[in-house]
Amino acid sequence: MRKFILARHLLEIIPMRLQVFQHVAFEGPGEIARWARERGQDLAMTPWHDGAGAPDLAKVDGLIVMGGPMNIYEHRAHPWLPAEKEFLARALEQGRPVVGICLGAQLLADVLGGRVHQNPVKEIGWWPVKWRAAARTAPGWDFLPRASTPLHWHGDTFSLPPGAQWLAETGECPHQAFAWGRQALGLQFHLEANETSLKALIKNCGDELTPGGPKVQTAAKLRQGLARHQPGNLPLLWKLLDEWFR
């Protein structure tokens, strides 16, 4: 598979202490880790699933909240979920910038007053997302494309939190991305996917591909889609992270 090549943006990046919240061992930061290395950002991991506990908020400049196969309301199976939500609420109250991806976006929506619930269909695969015209013409969002084709792997969705800006949609799952001011960014999809992260998802969550569904791709199509679509997604991922954490 060809290597992804990204041009550096000519931005002044001030190094930040970014905490990555991880919910399962096989869903890490993916290409976000490469962005952090290139930008000189400090990434530290909090593996909630492994009993890590909350970090010291005073030592955290920003948060990146990753995905996971659990639901945000499965408190008995994952008793650390309430503590993570409480930490996210405190971080937002104290002005920390947060990016949430998939489960991370759902956790952000829940903390901010939205409702997380089952989507009518599962979305698993490389499916087009439309970036809404109202978002693309809003101040500070002119870099958004008309459409992207990121990796999806989710069965739940969320309502927009009060005061949130609706950024992206699909026909089967309208609320794909939102911004809450310039502080919380929720992405239901995976712009950070790479060969390692996709392989891990297929290995650990491949049972969700059978018997499939109208918006569920096969493992072969998932692998083909990485080379086809991800080179176009990575510049957008970097631009979003540059904007959120500068």
C-alpha positions as CSV (number, residue, x, y, z in Angstrom):
1,M,0.0,0.0,0.0
2,R,1.4,3.4,-0.9
3,K,2.6,5.7,1.9
4,F,0.5,8.7,2.9
5,I,2.4,11.9,2.2
6,L,1.3,15.1,3.9
7,A,2.6,18.7,3.4
8,R,3.3,20.7,6.5
9,H,1.0,23.6,7.1
10,L,2.8,26.9,7.7
11,L,1.3,27.4,11.2
12,E,2.9,28.3,14.4
13,I,2.1,25.4,16.7
14,I,2.7,25.8,20.4
15,P,3.4,22.4,22.0
16,M,0.6,21.2,24.2
17,R,0.2,18.3,26.6
18,L,-2.5,16.3,25.0
19,Q,-4.2,13.4,26.8
20,V,-5.6,10.5,24.7
21,F,-8.5,8.6,26.3
22,Q,-8.4,5.0,25.2
23,H,-11.3,2.6,25.8
24,V,-9.9,-0.7,24.4
25,A,-6.4,-1.7,23.6
26,F,-7.0,-2.0,19.9
27,E,-8.3,1.5,19.3
28,G,-5.4,3.9,19.6
29,P,-4.7,7.3,18.1
30,G,-3.8,6.0,14.7
31,E,-2.6,8.8,12.4
32,I,-3.2,11.3,15.2
33,A,0.1,10.0,16.7
34,R,2.0,10.9,13.5
35,W,0.4,14.3,13.5
36,A,1.6,14.8,17.1
37,R,5.1,13.7,16.3
38,E,5.3,16.1,13.2
39,R,3.9,19.0,15.2
40,G,6.0,18.4,18.3
41,Q,2.9,17.8,20.5
42,D,3.1,15.7,23.6
43,L,0.7,12.7,23.6
44,A,0.0,10.8,26.8
45,M,-2.3,7.8,27.1
46,T,-5.1,7.1,29.6
47,P,-6.3,3.5,29.1
48,W,-9.6,3.7,31.0
49,H,-10.2,0.0,30.2
50,D,-7.0,-1.0,32.0
51,G,-7.8,0.7,35.3
52,A,-5.7,3.7,34.7
53,G,-8.0,6.3,36.4
54,A,-8.2,10.0,35.6
55,P,-5.1,12.0,34.9
56,D,-4.3,15.3,36.7
57,L,-6.4,17.9,34.8
58,A,-3.9,20.6,35.8
59,K,-1.3,18.8,33.6
60,V,-3.6,18.4,30.6
61,D,-3.9,21.1,27.9
62,G,-6.3,19.2,25.6
63,L,-8.0,15.9,25.2
64,I,-8.5,13.4,22.3
65,V,-11.2,10.8,23.2
66,M,-11.0,7.7,21.1
67,G,-13.6,5.1,20.1
68,G,-14.6,1.7,21.4
69,P,-17.2,-1.1,20.9
70,M,-19.1,-0.3,24.2
71,N,-22.0,2.1,24.5
72,I,-21.8,5.2,26.6
73,Y,-24.6,3.9,29.0
74,E,-23.0,0.5,29.8
75,H,-21.9,1.6,33.3
76,R,-22.2,-1.9,34.9
77,A,-20.0,-3.5,32.3
78,H,-17.5,-0.6,32.2
79,P,-17.6,1.1,35.7
80,W,-15.0,3.7,34.6
81,L,-17.5,5.4,32.2
82,P,-19.1,7.7,34.9
83,A,-15.6,8.9,36.0
84,E,-14.6,9.6,32.4
85,K,-17.8,11.6,31.8
86,E,-17.2,13.6,35.0
87,F,-13.6,14.3,33.9
88,L,-14.8,15.5,30.5
89,A,-17.3,17.8,32.0
90,R,-14.7,19.3,34.3
91,A,-12.3,19.7,31.4
92,L,-14.9,21.5,29.3
93,E,-15.8,23.7,32.3
94,Q,-12.2,24.7,32.6
95,G,-11.8,25.5,28.9
96,R,-9.8,22.6,27.7
97,P,-10.2,21.8,23.9
98,V,-11.5,18.3,23.3
99,V,-11.8,16.2,20.2
100,G,-14.0,13.1,20.4
101,I,-14.0,10.3,17.8
102,C,-16.8,7.8,17.4
103,L,-17.5,6.7,21.0
104,G,-15.6,9.8,22.0
105,A,-18.1,12.0,20.1
106,Q,-21.0,10.2,21.7
107,L,-19.5,10.8,25.2
108,L,-19.1,14.5,24.4
109,A,-22.7,14.7,23.1
110,D,-23.9,13.0,26.3
111,V,-21.8,15.3,28.6
112,L,-23.0,18.4,26.8
113,G,-26.7,17.5,27.0
114,G,-27.4,15.5,23.8
115,R,-29.0,12.1,23.7
116,V,-27.1,9.0,22.6
117,H,-29.3,6.2,21.0
118,Q,-29.2,3.4,18.5
119,N,-29.0,4.5,14.8
120,P,-31.6,2.8,12.6
121,V,-28.8,1.0,10.8
122,K,-25.1,0.2,11.5
123,E,-22.6,2.2,9.5
124,I,-19.4,0.1,8.9
125,G,-17.3,1.0,5.9
126,W,-16.1,3.8,3.8
127,W,-19.2,5.9,3.3
128,P,-19.5,9.5,2.0
129,V,-20.1,12.3,4.5
130,K,-21.5,15.7,3.4
131,W,-20.1,18.7,5.2
132,R,-23.1,21.0,5.5
133,A,-23.1,24.3,3.5
134,A,-24.1,26.2,6.7
135,A,-20.9,24.9,8.3
136,R,-18.6,25.5,5.4
137,T,-19.7,29.1,5.1
138,A,-19.4,29.8,8.8
139,P,-16.5,31.9,10.1
140,G,-13.4,29.7,10.7
141,W,-14.7,26.7,8.8
142,D,-13.9,27.6,5.2
143,F,-11.4,24.8,4.9
144,L,-14.1,22.1,5.1
145,P,-14.7,20.2,1.8
146,R,-18.1,19.6,0.3
147,A,-17.7,15.9,1.1
148,S,-15.3,13.3,2.5
149,T,-15.3,9.5,2.5
150,P,-14.0,8.4,6.0
151,L,-14.2,5.1,7.8
152,H,-17.4,4.5,9.8
153,W,-17.8,1.8,12.5
154,H,-20.7,2.5,14.7
155,G,-24.3,1.5,15.6
156,D,-25.2,4.4,17.9
157,T,-25.7,8.0,17.1
158,F,-26.5,11.2,19.1
159,S,-28.7,14.2,19.0
160,L,-27.0,17.6,18.8
161,P,-26.2,19.0,22.2
162,P,-27.7,22.4,23.0
163,G,-25.8,25.2,21.4
164,A,-23.8,22.9,19.1
165,Q,-23.0,23.6,15.5
166,W,-24.0,20.8,13.1
167,L,-21.1,20.1,10.7
168,A,-21.7,16.9,8.7
169,E,-24.3,14.4,7.8
170,T,-25.1,11.2,5.9
171,G,-28.6,10.1,4.8
172,E,-28.7,7.2,7.2
173,C,-27.2,9.0,10.2
174,P,-27.8,12.7,10.0
175,H,-25.6,13.8,13.0
176,Q,-22.1,12.9,11.9
177,A,-20.1,15.8,13.3
178,F,-20.6,18.8,15.6
179,A,-18.7,21.6,17.2
180,W,-19.5,23.2,20.6
181,G,-18.0,26.6,20.2
182,R,-14.3,26.2,19.5
183,Q,-13.9,23.8,22.4
184,A,-15.6,20.5,21.7
185,L,-15.4,18.7,18.3
186,G,-17.3,15.5,17.9
187,L,-16.6,13.2,14.8
188,Q,-18.7,10.1,14.5
189,F,-16.3,8.7,11.9
190,H,-12.6,7.8,11.8
191,L,-10.3,10.2,9.9
192,E,-7.4,8.8,11.9
193,A,-7.5,5.3,10.4
194,N,-4.4,3.6,9.1
195,E,-3.4,0.1,8.1
196,T,-2.6,-0.9,11.7
197,S,-5.8,0.5,13.2
198,L,-8.1,-1.0,10.5
199,K,-6.5,-4.4,10.8
200,A,-7.1,-4.3,14.6
201,L,-10.7,-3.3,14.1
202,I,-11.3,-6.1,11.7
203,K,-9.6,-8.6,14.0
204,N,-11.4,-7.6,17.2
205,C,-14.8,-6.4,15.8
206,G,-15.1,-8.5,12.6
207,D,-18.2,-10.4,14.0
208,E,-20.1,-7.2,13.3
209,L,-19.5,-7.7,9.5
210,T,-21.7,-10.8,9.5
211,P,-24.5,-11.0,8.4
212,G,-23.9,-7.5,7.4
213,G,-26.5,-4.9,6.5
214,P,-27.3,-2.2,3.9
215,K,-24.4,0.0,5.2
216,V,-21.9,-2.7,6.3
217,Q,-19.0,-3.5,4.0
218,T,-17.0,-6.7,3.9
219,A,-13.5,-7.0,5.3
220,A,-12.1,-7.0,1.8
221,K,-13.9,-3.7,0.9
222,L,-12.7,-2.2,4.2
223,R,-9.1,-3.0,3.3
224,Q,-9.5,-1.7,-0.3
225,G,-11.1,1.5,0.9
226,L,-8.1,2.4,3.0
227,A,-5.8,2.9,0.0
228,R,-8.6,4.5,-2.0
229,H,-10.0,7.0,0.4
230,Q,-7.6,7.7,3.3
231,P,-5.0,9.8,1.5
232,G,-7.7,12.4,0.9
233,N,-8.9,12.3,4.5
234,L,-5.5,12.9,6.2
235,P,-5.0,16.5,5.2
236,L,-8.4,17.3,6.7
237,L,-7.6,15.4,9.9
238,W,-4.4,17.5,10.2
239,K,-6.1,20.7,9.5
240,L,-8.8,20.0,12.1
241,L,-6.2,19.1,14.8
242,D,-4.1,22.1,13.9
243,E,-7.1,24.4,14.3
244,W,-8.3,22.7,17.6
245,F,-5.0,22.5,19.4
246,R,-3.0,25.6,18.4
